[in-house]
Amino acid sequence: MCGIIGYTGNNNATPILIEGLKRLEYRGYDSAGIAVKNDKVVVIKEKGRIDNLTRSVEKINPQGTLGIGHTRWATHGIPDKTNAHPHSSMNGIVTLVHNGIIENYIELKNDLIENSYEFTSHTDTEVIAQLFDYLYDGNPITSLIKTAKKLEGSYAVAMIIKDYDDKIFAMKKDSPLIIGKGDNENYLASDIPAILPYTNDCYIVNDGEFIELGKDNIKVFDENGNEKNIEIQKVQLHSDSAQKNGYDYFMQKEIFEQPKAVKDTILPLTPNGKITLPFEFPEKFIENLNRINIVACGSAFHVGVAGKYIIEEMTRIPVNVDIASEFRYRNPIIDKNDLCIFISQSGETADTLASLREAKKRGAFTLSVVNVPFSTIARESDGVIYTNAGTEIAVATTKAFSAQLSVIYVLSAFLSQKKGLMNETEIKKFTDEILSLPQKIQFALECDTITKNLAEIICQKQNVFFIGRGVDYPLCLEGALKLKEISYIHCEGYGAGELKHGTISLIEDGTVVVAVATDKKLYNKMVSNIKEVRSRGAFVIAVVCDDAENIKEFADEVIFVPKTIKHLSPSLTVIPLQLLAYHTTVRKGLDVDKPRNLAKSVTVE
Ligand code: F6R
């Protein structure tokens, strides 16, 4: 979703802003803009890709050592040039960019109109600019504090103020903002990759802090206007993962990086083959543990659903799984004997973050499974397990999903062992099997050719169904999401036994049904479900382990994945499902990495 970049120093800000915006592109956006200050502020904005903006910038060639830039993912007002950021206030006092949503913007806008303010856009952001202008008392920090007191919602705001030639001012609440410290120059961004080419020295801004960013000083103030001491930390991230390295798309590269992503995630959790978590539960916590709640959105939610099957069976602890946007408002029953697990690639998803805060308020122990280091969800949880999948650029998650699954396996085994349900030999066998996954995923990737061929059929369809039972069911939810979000083909993921309670009426001649059947105990039931759809004309693609018997008799096409123990099969079955989605989308000539309307990091609710 929206991205922010800011620069103050001795160099021309323009190329730094453009490069920063390019590095933020993966978050998803539909317009972009910059403001560069010299004697006056030059604002350039364009609808669509950064390339459009770059063309306009090249024509105007603004020079100045202070600037802010923004990629906008439209919420209030259509994606066009007028609604793109930066926005300037009517009297030209301030020009600003904003991530987040101002919930009381209509009320504020009406008050400002009564005070003769005129608006040019349909955005909630412009309200912040006009309000700041209205409240401006000559002191940027006190004016920012007054502005913040009137705002409801979430925001990370960076601004240039008329009388200040080399300073950016900023504030934040519930939307990430970081500062990068350089030599006689400083940076500001909504996430770390934007400034990584320039510095690793960062300050992660907290909610309720107000920033004065000069080229050689960083001042942070609290809500009362008192200056705070801050500590700069070194952020170690690889900035090279933003390259395609010979692959056609980031999604393709990330699918093929999964053996490494899983290996890098599980190795730190299994030193010398022993399961070791990077945090400690409070004393007697596991003894008294009543219930586990897993909360997440989208694909991360599907990991949670798989987690329910795996954790309940291995630990006999009841597991609830919730979509974060529901959990946060449904008054969940949670107390200090609950473990709440929040799964998030970005670590910034607004609903997941709000759910984490809700669970903390109710006294639960909060554990997050997060990919992006230093992200808000990671910082606010009692315990964190990082998935070391590396930067994920494609909007549709693949390698982070697989890394999250592997954390669930390790956590299940840890809890099972602590509860005395697995002895040392069983734990060793299970851990060895987890450690063999990277190699098995590598074998599973050999289905690249067959999935590419099948994409020729799927790309012509209007509907595709994914059916499975047990732990294959959440994988069907994931397979359906992956295919529909990037290829725009309507897909449904279904529990195979549930199909005849309504959905089977949609099966007609040639409808593609992907049937995932890895569980030996449920295999015959799956064969019956395959027969049911096939006798109604479905074209069935079966995804099975390589020891599945007679499957070729029942399915039109079969994709084999390596055999593993029951709970770990999701790591292998997900591979052909991701590749089916990828190849179908390429075949349809669509932008695999940036599907329409979607954003990588969903920082609004
Ligand atoms: C789908 C996808 C999304 C994310 C969801 C949660 O391919 O990527 O459904 O899984 O938006 O995002 P995170 O994991 O960043 O909280």
Residues whose N, C-alpha, C, O or C-beta is under 5 A from the ligand:
A	BS01	F6R	C297 G298 S299 A300 I343 S344 Q345 S346 G347 T349 V395 A396 T397 K600 V602
